[in-house]
Amino acid sequence: MTRKAIFDTFRNILGRGFRPSEVDAIDSAIDCATGDDEACEKLVRAARLKPGSQAFELIKRFEGCASLRPDGLIEAYPDPGTGGAPWTIGWGATGADIGPGTVWTQEQCDARLAEDVARHAAEVAEALGDTPTSQSEFDALVSFHYNTGAIRRATLTAKHQSGDRLGAAEEFARWNRAGGRVLKGLVRRRQAEARVYASGLA
């Protein structure tokens, strides 16, 4: 059976298309089944580390679902640091499909949140590799990466991987700027993420 046939079969069973995160997971499963050890390891990491309730709570608290219109729809708004791009909608969603004039329903915002959190969580799990990580630490790192996209380059990640959890917790505070300015909202977010991260320390 070809890869396309496998995807078509599951589309028929589900009665819908796939989210990008689902495509990645199925691709990895197929690759693993054909003997790709790296794909198998990726599946194991993804199964071990899943975003928990604290990740969603942090993201929802600080992203909000802003710009609700009188008609009940939600519209995109400019980045507070730049006054323009990246344009954001719903629970902090950005991308090429979002710009001035983009309008979504609440259901679209919620579906995009689930998809985006799953994608960011997979990236965090991949960046951490086999590093022992508690649920609280993982949730804080998912929120951090969701907001900054910096999990692969942050000193925070390197300190976590080296076992320096206290040093890693202190690193959150460094990521408090947007457009070159310190933003109070980012200061509060980093403090909250650091608290969640540190709550997983023995």
C-alpha positions in Angstrom: 0.0 0.0 0.0 1.4 3.4 -0.9 1.6 6.3 1.5 -1.1 8.2 -0.3 -3.4 5.2 0.0 -2.8 5.0 3.7 -3.7 8.7 4.1 -6.7 8.4 1.8 -8.0 5.4 3.9 -7.8 7.3 7.1 -9.4 10.4 5.6 -12.3 8.2 4.5 -12.6 6.7 8.0 -12.4 10.1 9.8 -14.5 11.9 7.2 -12.1 14.9 7.2 -8.7 16.0 6.2 -5.6 16.0 8.5 -4.1 18.8 10.6 -0.4 19.4 9.9 0.5 17.8 13.3 -1.5 14.7 12.4 0.3 14.4 9.0 3.7 14.6 10.8 2.6 11.9 13.3 1.3 9.5 10.6 4.4 10.1 8.5 6.6 9.2 11.5 4.6 6.1 12.1 4.9 4.9 8.5 8.7 5.7 8.5 9.1 3.8 11.8 7.2 0.8 10.4 9.6 0.7 7.4 12.7 0.6 9.7 13.5 4.2 10.3 15.0 4.2 13.8 15.0 8.0 14.1 11.3 8.1 13.3 10.6 5.5 15.9 12.5 7.5 18.5 10.5 10.6 17.5 7.3 8.7 18.1 8.5 7.5 21.5 9.4 11.1 22.6 6.1 12.4 21.4 4.2 9.7 23.3 6.2 10.4 26.5 5.8 14.2 26.5 2.4 15.6 25.9 1.2 19.2 26.8 -0.8 19.2 30.0 -3.5 21.5 31.4 -0.9 24.0 32.7 0.5 24.6 29.2 -3.0 25.4 27.9 -3.8 27.6 31.0 -0.6 29.6 30.6 -1.1 30.1 26.9 -4.8 31.1 27.2 -4.1 33.4 30.2 -1.4 35.4 28.4 -2.5 35.2 24.7 -6.2 35.8 25.5 -8.7 35.5 22.7 -8.8 39.2 22.0 -10.6 41.5 19.5 -14.1 40.0 19.8 -16.5 41.9 17.6 -20.1 42.7 18.3 -21.2 40.1 15.8 -19.3 37.4 17.8 -16.5 36.9 15.4 -12.8 37.5 16.3 -10.5 39.6 14.2 -6.7 39.7 13.8 -4.7 42.4 15.6 -1.2 43.8 15.1 1.8 42.7 17.2 2.1 45.0 20.3 5.8 45.3 19.9 5.9 46.3 16.2 2.4 47.7 15.6 2.2 45.5 12.6 3.5 42.0 11.6 3.2 39.4 12.8 -0.6 39.8 12.9 -2.2 37.6 15.5 -5.7 36.1 16.0 -7.5 34.0 18.6 -5.2 32.3 21.1 -2.0 33.9 19.7 -2.1 32.3 16.3 0.2 33.8 13.6 1.2 32.7 10.1 0.9 33.5 6.4 -2.8 33.0 6.5 -3.3 35.8 9.1 -3.2 39.5 8.5 -5.2 42.7 8.6 -8.9 41.8 8.0 -8.6 38.2 9.0 -11.8 37.1 10.9 -12.4 33.7 12.6 -15.2 32.1 14.6 -14.5 31.0 18.2 -14.5 27.4 17.0 -11.7 28.2 14.5 -9.7 29.9 17.2 -10.0 26.9 19.5 -9.2 24.4 16.8 -6.1 26.4 15.8 -5.0 26.5 19.4 -5.1 22.7 19.7 -3.2 22.3 16.5 -0.5 24.9 17.3 0.0 23.6 20.9 0.5 20.1 19.5 3.0 21.3 17.0 5.0 23.4 19.5 4.9 20.6 22.0 6.4 18.2 19.4 9.1 20.7 18.7 9.9 21.0 22.4 10.0 17.2 22.8 12.4 16.9 19.8 14.6 19.7 21.2 14.8 18.1 24.6 15.5 14.6 23.3 16.0 12.1 26.2 16.5 14.8 28.8 14.4 13.8 31.9 11.6 16.4 32.1 8.6 16.7 34.5 5.1 17.5 33.3 5.4 21.0 34.9 8.7 21.7 33.2 7.4 20.5 29.9 4.2 22.6 30.1 6.3 25.8 31.0 8.6 25.1 28.1 5.7 24.6 25.7 4.2 27.9 26.7 7.6 29.6 26.3 8.2 28.1 22.9 4.6 28.9 21.8 5.4 32.6 22.5 9.0 32.9 21.5 9.7 30.0 19.0 13.1 29.9 20.6 13.3 26.4 22.2 16.2 25.3 20.0 18.4 28.3 20.5 17.7 29.4 24.1 20.3 29.1 26.8 17.3 28.1 28.9 17.1 24.8 26.9 20.8 24.1 27.2 20.7 24.6 31.0 17.7 22.3 31.3 19.4 19.6 29.3 22.6 20.0 31.4 20.5 19.4 34.6 20.8 23.0 35.8 17.2 23.5 36.6 17.6 26.5 38.9 19.7 28.2 36.2 17.1 27.3 33.6 14.3 28.8 35.7 16.2 32.0 35.9 16.6 32.2 32.1 12.9 32.7 31.5 13.1 36.4 32.7 15.6 37.2 29.9 12.8 36.8 27.3 10.8 39.9 28.1 11.2 42.0 25.0 9.3 42.6 21.8 10.3 45.1 19.2 13.3 46.0 21.3 11.2 47.0 24.3 10.5 45.4 27.6 6.8 44.6 27.8 5.0 44.2 31.1 2.9 41.4 29.7 6.0 39.5 28.8 7.5 40.1 32.2 4.4 38.7 33.8 4.3 35.7 31.4 7.9 34.8 32.0 7.4 35.0 35.8 4.4 32.6 35.5 6.2 30.2 33.3 9.2 30.1 35.6 6.9 29.4 38.6 5.3 26.5 36.7 8.7 25.2 35.6 10.1 25.4 39.2 7.1 23.7 40.6 8.4 20.5 39.0 11.7 20.7 40.9 12.3 18.2 43.7 
